[in-house]
Amino acid sequence: MSPRNLDIATELGACDVVQPGDKTSKQIIEACGGPVEAVIDFVNNDTTARAAFDALRKGGQLVQVGLFGGEFVVPTALMALKMLTISGSFVGTLDELHAVAALGKQGALPAIPVIEEPLDAASINAALDKLVHGGVPGRIVLQGPASAA
């Protein structure tokens, strides 16, 4: 959700990016030329869930993946009138994992930045703090000590 991460997304091939805020759903609709068929929310907090929901077209689908948590009130009449679907997903199926791994082997996935940190209590807390505040340009990998073989 940080400007730095939006720049990285653009460098990795994103067509459009929007900064979360008061007019996020409007920006999404403008960038896509109208309300959208589906949104995958990789953050899933109060702000992003509301923006994603508001950007959906009739028959649209919202998939909540991120684990940041929060709440948003769903207007139940609008759910029925617009025939919307909201679902959650934390992990995909084994077949989907195989499909993603195959894409990676083909070089079809962009190489996102990876930050390597030692696996200790201080690094875990620091990594979570960075994630919460948008200070991670990609992924953090916490590495344990090398095992004695």
N, C-alpha and C positions, 0 to 999 in steps of 0.2 A: 504494500500500500504506500510505499515511499516513492518519491520522484526518482530516486536512484534505481529502484527495482523496475519502475516503469520504463526507464531508459534501457535497462538490460533486456526487458521483454521486447522492446522495439528492435534492439540489436539482434535478438534471436529470431525475429521474423513476425512479431505481432503486427497486424495491419493497423490497428488502432488501440490506444490505451486511454483510460480515463482515471482521474484521481478521485477516490471516494470522497463524498461530501454531500451537501444538500441537493445537488442537481445531478447526481450520478446516473439515475435511471434515465433522465432526459438526455444526458450525454451518450449513454449506450444506445438509446433509440435513434438519436441523430447519426451516430457513427454507423449504425446498421441499416439506415434508411427506413426505419419503422420498428414497431414492437417486434421482439425476437421470439423465435420458436423455442429456444432452450437456453438455459444458463447453467453452468457448472460453477458453483461458488466454492473456491478453494480456501477462502478465509472463513466464511460462515460466522460472522458476528452480527450484532444488531444492524449496523449500517449496511453491510454488503448484502445481507439477506433481504432487507427491505428494498434496496435498489434493484436487486435481481428480480424479486417478485413484481415490482412495479413496471419493469421493462418487458414483461411477458405479453405475448399476443394471445388471442383466443386459442385455446387448445394447447397453450405453452406448457413447458415442463421445467421445473427447477430442481436441480440435484445439489444437495448440500453435502460437501466433502470435508471442508475444513473443520477443525476441532477447536477453534477459538471460543466458541460458545456465545451465548447471549439469548435474547428473546426478541420476537417480533409478533405483533398481533396480526392474525390473518382474518381479513374480512370474509366471513363465511358465505355471504350472498354472492360476493364477487367470485369466489372459488367456483360456485355452481354456474353462475352466468357466463364466466369465461372458460369453464371446463378445464381448469388448471390441474396439474399434477405436481405435487411436491414429494420428493423422496430423498433419502439419505444413503450415502455410500461411503464406507471407510476403506474397504478393499474390494477389488474386483474378483471375478471368478478365476479359477486356475487357467481356463482357456484364454481369458483376457490377459493374464500375466504372460502366458506363452506368446500371445500376439504382440505385446509390448516388447518383450525380450527379442523377438524376431526383428521388429523395427529397429531396435538398438543395434543388433548385429549387422543390419543392412546400412547403418549410418543414417537412418531416416529421422532420427531424433536430434534436436539441437543440443549442443553440449552446454549445460548450465553450469555456472560457477559452483565449485565445491570448496568449502572451508573445512579444513581438518583441524580438530582440537583434541587434546588428551581427554580421556574418559575419567573424570574425577568429579567430586561434588561441586567444586567451584565452577568448573567448565559447564556442567549441566545447568546450573542456575544462570550463568552468564549467557549460555545459548538460548535458554527460554526467555530471558530478558530481551535479548536481541530480536528474537522472533516476535515478541509482543509489540516491540517498538518499531518494527519494520526495518531492522538493521541487518538483515541477512539477504545478500544478493545471490540467491540460489538456494543451496542446501548446506547444512552443517552436518559433518560426519564426526561423531565422537569415537575415538579409537582407544581401545584398551591397550595395556602393556603387551608387548610381544610375548607370546608364550614360550617357555623354555622347551625346546624340542630335542 
